[in-house]
Each structure stands twice: as structure tokens, then as C-alpha cells.
Amino acid sequence: MALLACVTGGACGPIILGRENRLKGRSNVPAEVELLRGSAAYRDTIGSLSYYDASGPLAVRGIGLVVGLGTNGSRDCPKAVYDELVQRLYKSHDFSSPVVGTRSITPEELIDDLDTAVVVVQGELPPAAVAGTRFDVTVGVLPGTQTRSLRGGRLFTTELDVFRQVAPSRTLSGQTLARAGGPILVNPFEDGGAGEPGPLSGTVPGGGMVTKDRPIRLVLTQPSHVTARRIQDRLNAHFPSRGRVANATSPSFVELNVPTEYHADLGHFLSLVKALYLSGDPNFEAVRARELVNELRNPQAPHARIALCLEGLGRTVTSVIQELYADSRPYVSFHAGVAGLRLGDHIGADAVALHAENPESLHRFQAIRALGEARDMGSAAAPLRKLLGDADPRVRVAAYEALVQRQDATLGSRRVGGDNFWLDRLAVEGRGLIYAKRSGERRIALFGNDLRCLPPILYRAPDGCITATAEESDKTLTLLRTARLGGVASPLLSAPLEAGPLLELLGNDADVDADGQAIGLGLPYTAVLRLLHHLCESGAIRADFVLEQPNLAELIGPSRPEGRPESEL
């Protein structure tokens, strides 16, 4: 297919077909495993006999169409790309008019409209991703076109194909494994006022969706029919499921299917598989559990791997690890507590909660994340709710993220504007805080008991889409909404000063109630964030504004190195 060859050039990396750092020679043993050889958390495990094939992210790419740009789009589109895009639009969308006698618009007319722009859409599928898995995608204007801005745009549903580089300036697309679509989030603080160029790239948080399971398999370091069958039987016994989790297809390969309960936690499943012992004999497991507990006390031990192995041994080891929950060494009490928590031990959950609540704990953010992952244990939510009022805003945000993962009912989540964003109101003590996500999904969280706008207020969006004013004595906010297409302005609208109702009015789809009162202005998520930031920075809302910073170091591990380097995969 020539579609991607015309637009991607040589910037694309090759498709990952296997393990990134395969060792030379015949052993095929990953380098990081050398650090674990002497550990009871490695000997006799499935991970000591195998490694994952194609365990890295898989790049996917497609050409799509963005709509809703007013006059900031472009009619430019290379012939080869144009023909392929038209075919795909006809394939994935119904362009017939539902109203009798009304002419339907065609893909050709859409592409030839300045309200639209042709874009390159890219993303990465996680290892072992199953159909329905969501992921972020990036969107950028087609090189060489005259598009002025993607602000306010929406990506039409776009198919995403595996791609690989075949020459310095040529890439080929392969199998379609995902699709993407939804409102585009651009940098809310990037310059670009009315009539000025704006952002030419952005993201669709959670806009990608896997359409075909991504297979993954274990590769045996020493091919053996007997070993492959034993691994298959061990995994099927440990993960009882309607379908087989493991299937030994040859002496070298064991194919895996992710159980339903792990679809939202693929990384944990892949790590746990390699931490399981090949033997399920109770006598062996009892002896090995004691070895692991003793090794966990060693400051140089692979503590996270030991916790996984203990989890894999099952609930019979709970009584053995409970003696470690109160250990004075933080790395011992934390990792023992995590193992107990994952095994459903409420005392283990309490041990993890102590780390989450302790400002001095090196494992504080790890503990918060572990509590969020324990979705089947209701008591794990209580310490997270308490931390929503912590003095450290990073802790408050981490606790909120964990509660979102648990789908905690106390968040009071409300969908605003169809798929515009989620709004969460957290009635907690402490300084006001407004947190906005920009990955995974669009969410705004209001921390505080009474977040409201305090006049006087004067704000006009750089692109003129919204104006907000209030005199010092006003009891409401006056809004003026200007449409991107045609620049048509609404009448002056009265809006509440309370932050929650105001955000719902701004973000809901443009509509009026039976009395003709506006109940939604259809303001894009990016524009809502920019207004919120201004209100907080100017003191009109007494709250800190925090925009999500992906990959916070605190969520990955301790503040300083502790123990040996290790890989959970």
C-alpha cells in the first residue's frame, strides 16, 4: 500500500518484531536475567526458562481527517493519499442523509473544505493488548499542507495499521489492528489567537482502540516438548478461565491469552506469569516461600520480583509473610504488604496503607498505586480517600488517580458534553486544587468544598471562542460564546459562579432547555482548561491549577535507588 509511503518519509522506526535486546549467540537469555540467577525469585520460575517474544510496544499509523477547524483547515492532499482516504471514509462512515430529500455530503466535499484537514495519526499498542484496549494517539498535520491550526478539531474514525520502514524515505503499512477518533487535545497554552497560526499537532487521549488481540508468546530458551507442556499446564491451572490461557504450540513456543480479569492490568499479568514456579507441589512451595521471606530481608534482593513470586504461590503463604508486615525495614514491610494485598489479605492492605500515609516513606507513591490496583478489596479505598486532603498536592493527585482506577463511587463522576470530558467533584478539606488530565481520558477534578469564581473577572480566549466577565458586585458570570465557523456570536449568557455548574455549562453540547436557557456551550476541552488556568492564576478561583505531567517519577519507584536493578518482565 502506498498510502503511508507518501507522507511519512524516513522518520519512522522499524516495526518491533521481537525482543529489543536479544543477546548474540545461542542462549537467548535477556541480559537483566543475569542479575537474578542467584535469587530464589528466579530459580525454577517460568521466567528462568523462557522470555517474551514481541514484548515491546507495536507502532501503528494511519491517515485521517480532522473536522471542526472553521477556516483553519486545508484543501491540500497528495493524490495517492487522497484516493486512499476517500475509500477509507466511505468504508468506515455512512454518508447518506437520514432526511428524505436532503443531499448528503461526500468524503470528497469534506476533504475540499477549509473546516477540515488531512492528518497523520500515530500510536503504540501495548504488549498483549486485547480488543477493546484503549490507548492515546498523536495527531499531526500532513507535511506540506497549509493547515493553520488543529485547535477545536475532532478526528474522524481512522483505521490504524502496523507500519515498518523499508527504505530511508519509504514505509509500508500492514495489518489493521486498531482505530482512533475523538476530540483533539492541543497544548492549551500554545500561542495562536484569532487569525494567527495555532498548534499543528495534538493528542486524542484514550482515542485509540485495539480491534484485534495482539498475540504474545513465551519462547523457551531450551526447546523442549515436555517443558512447553508443563508451562502450559501450570499456567492453565493457575489462571482458571473459560478459555485456555496457555497453549504449547511447539517445543519452542507457548502462546498466551490474557484472562478477562487482567485486561485492565496487562503488565501485571505478564510479570506474574514469569514469576510463577513450574512446580505446583505443596512441599516445594512451602520451602520456597520460606526462602523468599528470608531473602526479602536482604537490602540487595530483587524485592519487587520476590513479592510477585509470593503472590504466585497463592494464599497459603499469607501466614508466612504476615510476620513481615511490621518489619522495621521499609523495603521489607512494603513488599510483603504488597504481596499480601494482592492475595486479598486485609492486614497486608493495612501495611501498604501505612506507607501511603507516611510522608517519609520512600514507597509512598508505589503504595498509593498498589491500593488503586486492588479493585476487589473495598477497604483499600479508605486510605486513598483520606489522602485526597493531604498537604502534598502530588499525593492528592496520585490518590485521585488511584480512585479513578478503582472507579470509586465517591468521586461523583459526571460525563460532560458526550465525550468532551469527565468532571469529578471531591468535597475535601485543604487548599483548593483543580487537576486536569491529558492522557488516558479527559478528566477535570475539583478538590475543595466550595470552589467558585470571585469577581471581578475579565477573560477573553486568545482565539475569541469565549469571553467571561463579572463586576465585583455581580452574582453571576456573563459569557459570550463565538462559533469557530463563521464567527457568529451568541447572546450574552448568565452563568453560575460555582466551578462545577460553570464547567458543565461550558463543556456540555450546545443546547437550550424548554425555557430557551442555555444548558451547554460546546466549548472544547482545551479551551475549558485555558479558562480554568486563567481563573486560578488570577486568583478568581482560590485553587492551584495542576495539569497532568505523565510519567511522574514518584509513580515508578522510590525516590532513591534501593536494591538491585530488576525487570518485572
C-alpha positions in Angstrom: 0.0 0.0 0.0 1.3 3.4 -1.0 -0.7 5.5 1.5 1.9 5.9 4.2 4.9 5.9 1.8 3.9 9.3 0.5 3.7 11.1 3.9 6.0 9.5 6.5 9.4 9.8 4.9 12.3 8.4 6.9 11.2 9.5 10.4 9.6 6.1 11.2 11.4 3.5 13.1 11.2 -0.2 12.1 8.4 -2.3 13.5 9.4 -4.3 16.5 9.2 -7.9 15.5 11.0 -9.4 18.5 12.8 -8.6 21.7 14.7 -5.3 21.5 17.9 -6.5 23.2 18.3 -10.1 22.1 21.7 -11.5 23.1 24.1 -12.8 20.5 24.7 -16.5 20.4 22.5 -19.4 21.2 21.4 -18.8 24.8 18.8 -16.1 24.0 18.8 -15.1 27.7 17.9 -11.5 28.4 20.8 -9.5 29.9 18.9 -8.4 33.0 18.2 -12.0 34.0 21.9 -12.4 34.8 21.3 -10.2 37.9 18.6 -12.6 39.2 20.3 -16.0 38.7 21.2 -16.5 42.4 17.8 -15.5 43.7 15.0 -17.8 44.9 12.7 -15.4 43.0 14.3 -16.6 39.7 15.3 -20.3 40.1 12.7 -22.7 38.9 10.3 -20.0 37.7 8.8 -19.9 34.2 10.8 -16.8 33.7 14.0 -18.8 34.2 13.1 -21.0 31.2 11.6 -18.5 28.8 11.2 -14.9 27.6 8.6 -13.0 25.8 8.5 -12.6 22.0 7.5 -9.2 20.8 7.1 -7.8 24.3 7.7 -4.2 23.3 5.1 -1.6 22.1 3.9 -2.0 18.5 3.7 1.1 16.3 0.6 1.8 14.3 -0.2 4.6 12.0 -2.9 5.9 9.7 -4.2 8.9 7.7 -7.3 10.6 9.0 -9.5 13.6 8.6 -10.0 16.3 11.3 -13.2 18.3 11.2 -14.4 21.4 13.1 -11.5 23.8 12.3 -13.5 26.7 11.0 -11.3 28.2 8.3 -8.0 26.9 9.7 -8.0 23.7 7.7 -6.6 23.0 4.3 -7.7 21.5 0.9 -4.2 20.2 0.3 -3.8 16.4 -0.1 -1.4 14.4 -2.3 -3.2 12.4 -5.0 -2.3 8.9 -3.6 -3.3 9.9 -0.1 -6.5 11.5 -1.3 -7.7 8.4 -3.2 -6.9 6.1 -0.2 -8.5 8.4 2.3 -11.7 8.7 0.3 -12.0 4.9 0.1 -11.5 4.6 3.8 -14.0 7.3 4.7 -16.7 5.6 2.6 -15.8 2.3 4.2 -15.9 3.5 7.9 -18.7 6.1 7.8 -22.3 6.4 6.5 -22.5 9.5 4.4 -26.2 9.0 3.4 -28.6 11.6 4.6 -31.2 10.4 7.1 -33.6 13.2 6.0 -35.6 12.5 2.8 -34.8 15.0 0.1 -31.7 16.3 1.8 -28.4 16.0 -0.1 -25.7 14.1 1.8 -22.2 15.4 1.9 -19.5 13.3 0.4 -15.9 12.5 1.5 -14.6 14.4 -1.5 -16.5 17.5 -0.4 -15.3 17.1 3.2 -11.6 17.0 2.2 -12.2 20.0 0.0 -13.5 22.1 2.9 -11.3 24.6 4.9 -13.1 23.3 8.0 -11.2 20.0 7.7 -7.6 18.9 7.4 -5.8 15.6 6.5 -3.6 14.4 9.3 -1.2 11.6 10.3 -2.4 9.6 13.3 0.1 7.5 15.3 0.0 5.4 18.4 1.6 2.4 20.1 -0.2 -0.8 21.1 0.9 -2.2 24.5 2.2 -5.8 24.7 -0.5 -8.4 24.8 -3.2 -5.8 24.1 -6.7 -7.3 23.7 -9.5 -6.0 21.6 -11.1 -3.0 23.3 -7.9 -1.8 25.0 -7.7 2.0 24.9 -4.5 4.0 24.2 -3.5 7.6 23.4 -2.8 8.7 19.8 -1.0 11.7 18.4 -2.3 13.7 15.5 -0.2 15.9 13.3 -1.0 17.9 10.1 0.1 16.3 6.8 3.5 17.7 5.9 3.5 20.3 3.1 -0.2 21.3 3.6 -1.4 24.8 4.6 -3.4 23.9 7.7 -3.2 26.7 10.2 -4.3 25.1 13.4 -5.9 21.9 14.8 -7.4 23.7 17.8 -11.0 22.7 18.3 -10.8 19.8 15.8 -12.2 16.3 16.0 -10.7 13.3 14.4 -13.0 11.2 12.2 -12.7 7.5 13.0 -9.5 6.3 11.4 -8.0 2.9 10.8 -4.5 2.3 12.2 -2.2 -0.1 10.6 1.1 -1.7 11.6 3.9 0.0 9.7 7.5 -0.6 9.0 10.4 1.2 7.2 11.6 -0.4 4.0 13.8 2.4 2.8 15.1 5.7 4.1 12.2 7.6 2.6 9.5 4.8 2.3 7.3 3.0 4.8 4.7 0.3 4.2 1.5 -0.3 6.1 0.4 -3.7 7.1 -2.4 -5.3 9.1 -5.1 -3.1 10.6 -5.0 -3.6 14.3 -6.8 -0.5 15.8 -8.9 2.5 15.1 -8.9 6.0 16.5 -11.2 9.0 16.8 -12.4 11.8 19.1 -11.8 15.4 20.1 -8.2 16.6 19.7 -6.4 18.0 22.8 -3.8 20.5 21.8 -1.5 22.4 24.2 -3.9 24.9 25.8 -1.1 27.4 26.4 0.4 27.4 22.9 0.1 30.8 21.3 -2.3 31.3 18.4 -5.0 33.9 18.7 -7.8 34.7 16.3 -6.4 34.9 12.8 -3.0 33.6 14.0 -1.5 30.1 13.4 -2.1 27.7 16.2 -1.0 24.2 17.2 -0.4 21.8 14.3 -0.3 18.7 16.5 -2.1 17.3 19.4 -3.4 14.1 21.1 -6.6 12.2 21.4 -6.4 10.8 25.0 -7.7 7.3 25.0 -8.8 7.9 21.4 -7.2 4.7 20.1 -8.9 1.3 20.5 -7.4 -2.1 19.7 -9.6 -4.0 17.3 -7.7 -7.3 17.2 -6.0 -9.1 20.0 -2.2 -8.7 19.9 -0.8 -12.2 20.4 2.1 -12.8 22.7 4.0 -16.0 23.4 6.7 -17.3 25.7 9.9 -18.5 23.9 11.7 -21.3 25.6 15.4 -20.7 26.0 16.0 -24.5 25.5 13.3 -26.0 23.2 11.5 -29.0 24.8 8.1 -30.6 24.3 8.0 -31.7 27.9 8.9 -28.2 29.3 6.5 -26.4 27.0 3.6 -28.7 28.0 4.5 -28.3 31.7 4.4 -24.5 31.4 1.1 -24.7 29.6 -0.5 -26.9 32.3 1.0 -24.8 35.1 -0.5 -21.5 33.6 -3.9 -23.0 32.9 -4.1 -24.4 36.4 -3.1 -21.0 38.0 -5.4 -18.9 35.8 -8.7 -20.8 35.5 -10.7 -19.3 32.7 -13.4 -20.2 30.2 -10.8 -20.4 27.5 -7.2 -21.7 27.7 -4.7 -19.1 28.9 -1.7 -21.0 27.6 -1.2 -23.3 24.6 2.1 -25.1 23.9 2.1 -24.8 20.1 5.7 -26.3 19.6 8.8 -27.2 21.7 9.8 -23.6 21.5 6.6 -21.6 22.0 3.8 -21.2 24.4 1.0 -18.9 23.2 -0.8 -16.8 25.9 -4.3 -15.4 26.1 -4.9 -12.8 28.7 -7.7 -13.7 31.2 -10.6 -11.2 31.3 -9.8 -10.1 34.9 -6.3 -8.9 33.7 -7.4 -6.9 30.7 -7.0 -3.7 32.6 -3.7 -4.7 34.0 -1.7 -6.4 31.3 1.7 -5.5 32.7 0.9 -7.3 36.0 -0.3 -10.4 34.2 2.9 -10.6 32.1 5.0 -10.1 35.2 3.1 -12.7 37.2 3.4 -15.3 34.5 7.2 -15.2 34.6 7.2 -15.2 38.4 5.3 -18.5 38.7 7.2 -21.6 39.7 6.9 -24.5 37.3 6.3 -26.9 40.1 3.0 -26.7 41.9 3.9 -29.3 44.6 2.8 -28.1 48.0 6.0 -29.2 49.7 8.1 -27.3 47.2 6.0 -24.2 47.6 6.2 -24.2 51.4 10.0 -24.5 51.3 10.3 -21.8 48.6 8.0 -19.4 50.4 10.3 -19.5 53.5 13.4 -18.9 51.2 11.7 -15.9 49.7 10.7 -14.4 53.0 14.3 -14.8 54.2 15.7 -13.3 51.0 13.3 -10.3 51.2 15.2 -9.1 54.3 18.3 -8.7 52.2 18.6 -5.0 51.1 20.2 -6.1 47.8 17.5 -8.6 46.9 15.1 -8.1 44.0 12.2 -7.1 46.3 9.5 -6.5 43.6 10.2 -9.8 42.0 10.0 -11.6 45.4 6.6 -10.0 46.0 5.4 -11.3 42.6 6.7 -14.8 43.4 5.0 -14.8 46.8 1.8 -13.7 45.1 2.1 -16.5 42.6 2.4 -19.1 45.4 -1.1 -18.2 46.5 -2.9 -17.6 49.7 -1.2 -20.5 51.5 1.8 -18.2 52.1 -0.2 -15.4 53.8 0.6 -16.6 57.3 4.3 -16.7 56.3 4.5 -13.1 55.1 2.3 -11.6 57.8 5.3 -11.7 60.2 7.0 -9.1 57.9 4.2 -6.5 57.7 5.6 -4.8 60.9 9.3 -5.2 60.0 11.3 -2.0 60.8 12.9 -2.1 57.3 10.6 -0.2 54.9 11.5 -2.3 51.9 10.5 -5.5 53.8 7.2 -4.2 55.2 6.2 -2.6 51.9 6.9 -5.5 49.5 5.5 -8.1 52.0 2.4 -5.9 52.3 2.0 -5.7 48.5 2.2 -9.4 48.2 -0.5 -9.8 51.0 -2.6 -7.1 49.4 -2.7 -8.9 46.1 -3.6 -12.1 47.8 -6.6 -10.5 49.4 -5.1 -10.1 52.9 -6.7 -7.1 54.7 -3.8 -6.9 57.1 -1.4 -6.6 54.1 -3.6 -3.8 52.8 -3.2 -2.0 56.2 0.6 -2.4 55.9 0.6 -0.9 52.4 -1.7 1.9 53.6 0.8 2.9 56.3 3.4 3.6 53.6 0.8 5.5 51.6 0.1 7.7 54.6 3.7 8.2 55.7 5.3 11.3 54.2 8.8 9.8 55.0 8.2 6.5 53.2 10.3 6.0 50.0 7.5 3.8 48.8 4.6 6.3 49.3 3.6 6.7 45.7 4.1 3.0 44.9 1.8 2.2 47.9 -0.9 4.6 46.6 -0.7 2.9 43.2 -0.9 -0.6 44.7 -4.0 0.4 46.7 -5.6 1.6 43.5 -4.9 -1.6 41.7 -6.6 -3.7 44.5 -10.1 -3.1 43.0 -11.6 -6.2 44.6 -10.7 -5.1 48.1 -13.1 -2.4 49.3 -11.1 -1.5 52.4 -8.2 -0.3 50.2 -10.2 2.7 49.1 -10.5 4.3 52.6 -6.8 5.4 52.9 -7.0 6.8 49.3 -10.0 8.9 50.2 -8.2 10.2 53.2 -5.2 11.2 51.1 -7.3 13.5 48.9 -6.9 16.1 51.6 -3.1 15.6 52.0 -0.8 18.7 52.3 1.2 17.5 49.3 -0.6 18.2 46.0 1.3 15.3 44.3 -0.1 12.9 46.9 -3.6 14.3 46.4 -3.4 13.8 42.6 -1.9 10.3 43.0 -4.7 9.3 45.4 -7.3 10.7 43.0 -5.8 8.7 40.0 -5.9 5.6 42.1 -9.5 6.1 43.0 -10.3 6.7 39.3 -8.7 3.4 38.5 -10.9 1.8 41.2 -13.9 3.5 39.7 -14.7 4.7 43.2 -18.3 5.9 43.6 -17.4 8.7 46.0 -15.8 10.7 43.1 -19.3 11.6 41.8 -18.1 11.4 38.2 -20.3 13.1 35.6 -19.9 13.0 31.8 -19.8 16.5 30.3 -20.7 17.0 26.7 -20.9 13.4 25.5 -17.2 12.6 25.1 -15.8 16.1 25.9 -14.6 15.3 29.5 -15.4 13.8 32.9 -16.0 16.0 35.8 -15.2 14.8 39.4 -16.1 16.9 42.5 -14.2 16.0 45.6 -15.5 17.6 48.8 -12.3 17.5 50.9 -10.6 19.8 53.3 -7.4 21.7 52.4 -6.5 24.3 49.8 -8.5 24.2 46.6 -7.0 22.2 43.8 -8.1 21.7 40.2 -6.4 18.8 38.4 -6.8 18.2 34.6 -5.7 15.0 32.8 -4.3 15.0 29.3 -3.6 11.2 28.8 -5.8 8.1 29.1 -9.0 10.2 29.2 -10.0 13.8 29.6 -10.9 14.5 33.2 -11.2 17.5 35.5 -11.1 17.0 39.3 -12.2 19.8 41.7 -10.7 19.4 45.1 -12.4 21.5 47.7 -15.7 22.2 49.5 -16.7 25.5 47.8 -14.8 26.2 44.6 -16.3 29.3 43.0 -15.3 32.3 40.9 -14.7 35.6 42.8 -15.3 38.8 40.8 -14.0 41.0 39.3 -13.3 38.8 36.3 -12.2 39.6 32.7 -11.2 36.9 30.3 -11.1 36.5 26.5 -9.7 33.4 24.9 -6.8 34.0 22.5 -8.9 32.7 19.6 -12.0 34.6 20.8 -14.1 31.5 21.3 -15.3 32.5 24.8 -15.4 35.8 26.8 -16.1 35.8 30.5 -16.8 38.9 32.6 -18.1 39.9 36.1 -18.1 43.1 38.0 -17.1 43.0 41.7 -20.7 43.1 42.9 -22.1 40.6 40.3 -23.7 37.4 41.5 -23.3 35.7 38.1 -20.8 35.4 35.3 -21.5 36.9 31.9 -20.4 34.7 28.9 -20.2 35.4 25.2 -19.6 32.3 23.0 -18.3 32.8 19.5 -18.6 30.0 17.0 -15.4 28.9 15.2 -17.1 28.6 11.9 -18.4 32.0 10.6 -17.6 33.8 13.9 -21.2 34.0 14.9 -21.6 35.2 18.5 -24.2 34.1 21.0 -26.3 36.5 23.0 -24.8 37.4 26.4 -25.4 34.5 28.7 -25.6 34.4 32.5 -23.6 31.6 34.2 -23.2 30.4 37.8 -20.0 31.4 39.7 -19.8 27.9 41.2 -17.0 26.0 39.4 -18.8 22.7 39.0 -22.0 24.0 37.3 -19.9 26.5 35.3 -17.8 23.7 33.8 -20.9 21.7 32.9 -22.4 24.7 31.1 -19.1 25.4 29.2 -18.5 21.8 28.2 -21.9 20.4 27.5 -23.1 20.2 23.9 -24.5 23.4 22.7 -28.2 23.3 23.5 -31.0 25.2 25.3 -33.8 24.0 27.7 -37.5 24.3 27.3 -37.4 27.9 28.5 -34.7 28.8 26.0 -31.9 29.0 28.6 -28.5 27.7 27.5 -27.6 24.4 29.1 -24.4 23.9 27.1 -22.0 26.0 25.1 -20.0 23.2 23.4 -16.6 24.6 24.5 -13.7 22.2 23.6 -11.7 20.7 26.5 -8.6 22.7 25.5 -10.5 26.0 25.8 -12.0 24.9 29.1 -8.5 24.2 30.5 -7.2 27.6 29.4 -10.1 29.4 31.0 -9.6 27.4 34.3 -5.9 28.2 34.3 -6.6 31.9 33.9 -9.2 31.9 36.7 -6.8 30.1 39.1 -3.7 32.2 38.2 -5.6 35.5 38.5 -7.0 34.5 41.9 -10.6 34.5 40.7 -10.7 30.8 41.8 -8.7 30.2 45.0 -7.2 27.0 43.9 -4.0 25.6 42.4 -4.3 24.5 38.8 -2.3 21.3 38.0 -2.1 19.9 34.5 -1.2 16.2 34.4 2.5 15.5 33.9 2.8 12.0 32.5 5.4 9.6 33.8 5.8 11.1 37.3 9.0 9.6 38.8 7.2 9.1 42.1 4.8 6.7 40.5 7.6 4.5 39.2 9.7 3.7 42.2 11.4 5.0 45.4 12.9 8.5 45.5 16.4 7.0 45.6 17.7 3.6 44.4 17.2 0.7 46.7 18.1 -2.9 46.0 19.3 -4.4 42.7 18.1 -3.4 39.3 15.4 -5.7 38.0 12.8 -6.2 35.3 9.4 -7.5 36.1 9.1 -8.9 32.6 
